[in-house]
């Protein structure tokens, strides 16, 4: 029976002997090598600068670039995805822009109380009910003795900023509850 060699068991490989490591350079030789490398790099940089300085460049007219202030969106104005939270957020915006009233749902100038702002901004009766329920929870957190949204509006809040802050906090609460 003739002997055959298996593909994974071929003839023994030739012996490998690594090349001897180059002799260590002394400090003077290493310094000369670095000096030569730096000279080449500086010559290349000088050549690039010479080429770049010969390219004509037209002055930039900033009037073509700067067109005015950029209005970035306010993160607080990004609408909430849930109906009650979005209703409360819009109600807060309405009080900021249209004014806040006390003792009436809507005054002669169009300013609204908390209840009036929520009612005006609610797209559905359900969104209005959910928004008012969350608003009442937010009110009771700050004013435990408050009887209702109109009572808190007329007797607990000091100014329009407090009303807007209360609506903003209620919007965050409604969003956290998924309402």
N, C-alpha and C positions, 0 to 999 in steps of 0.2 A: 504494500500500500504506500503510494507516494505521499510525501509530507507536503502539506500546503500551509501557507502562512495565513493566519487569520487577519482580517483588516485592522483589527484593533491591537493585534500583537505582531506588528511588523518587525523588521530587523532593528536592532538596537540603534538608537540615535547616535550621531557623532558627538563626541564630547565637546562641551562648550567651555571655553576659557575666556573670562571677561578681559577686556583690554585693561592694561594697567592704568591706574589713575594718573592724571597729569601731575607733574611735579608742582608743589605749592609755590605760588608766586610770592616773592617778598614784597614788602610795603612799597618800595619804589616802583616795581613793575605794575602793581595794582593801581597806584596813583597815576601812572602814565596812561594806563588803559582807560580810566575814568576821565582823564583830561582829554583824550582823543574822542571819546563818546560825547562829552559835553561840547567840544569844538564843533563836531558835526551837527549836533542839535541846534546850537546857536547860529550856525551858518544857514540852516534850513529855516529857522524862524526869521532871520534877517531877510532872506529871499522872499518868504511869504509876505512880510510886511512891505517890502518894496513893490511886490505885485499888487497887493491890496491898495496901496496908496496911489497907484496909477489909474485905478478905476474911478471914473467920474461919478460923484454922488450928488443928486439934487437935494436941496434942503427940504425938509419935511414941513408941510404947512399944517399946523395943529388944528386949524379951523376945519380941515377935512376929516380929522380923526375925532376930535372932541365935539360932540353935538349937543351936549347939555347933561344935566344930572340924570342919572339912571335911577328910576324908582324900583327898588327891590321889593318883592312882596313881603309883607309883615307876617312872620310865622303865626302870630295870633289871629290873623285874618284868613288863614287857610281853613276852608269850611270843614266842619266835622262831618264824618260819614253817616252819622245816625240822626234821625229826624229831631228828637228832643234836644240833643246837644247843639245841632245846627240852629234850631229855633232860638235857644238861649244865647247863642253867639250873635245871631242877627239882632236880637233884642238889645244886647249890650251895645252893638254898633249903632242902633237906632237912638239909644239914649246919648251916646257920645256925640252924634251929629245933630239930632233933632231936639235934644233937651230932655230934662227930667222934671216931672211935676209932683206936687204933693197935694193931697186932698181931692184930687180929681183924676179920672182915668186919662183924659186928654184936656189940656188947657187951651185957651184962645190962640196961643202961638203955635200949637201943635206938639208941645212937649208932652211926654207920657210918663205915667208911673210904671212901676215894675210890671204889674198885671196888664196894663194897656200895651206895653211894648211886646210882651210875650204874645198877647192875643193878636196883635197886628202882624206879627212875624210868623205865626204858626200856619203851616200849609194845610193841616188837617186838625179836626177836633181831637183826635188821639194824640197827635204831636203836642198840641196845646195842653192837654191833660197831663201827659207825661212830663212836659217841661215844667208846668206849675207844681207838680208833685215833687220833682227833684229840687226846684227852687225853694219850696217850703222846707225840705230837708236841709238845704244849705243855710237857710235863714235860722232854723232851730239850732244848728251847730253854733252859730254866732250869737243868737238872741234866744235863749231857751224859753223865755216868756212870751214870745211873739205868737199871736193867735191866728194870723193869716198873712198872706202876701200883702194885701193892702194895709193891714195894721203895721207890719214891719216897714213898709214904704213910708207911711205917714208919721210913725212914732219912733222908729229905731235908727233910721239912716240919717246921717248928718248932711250929706250933700250928694251931688250927682256922681262923684267919683266912687263913693261907697256903694251906690246902686250898680254902677258899671262893674265894679270889682266883684260884687255879689253875683251878678249874672255870669261873669267870666268863670268864677269858681263853680257855679252850678253847671255850666257847660262842660267843664272838665269832669265833674262828678257824673253827669249824664253819659258822657262818652265812656267813662270807665265802667259804667253799668250796662253799656251797649244799648242805651235808649236813644 
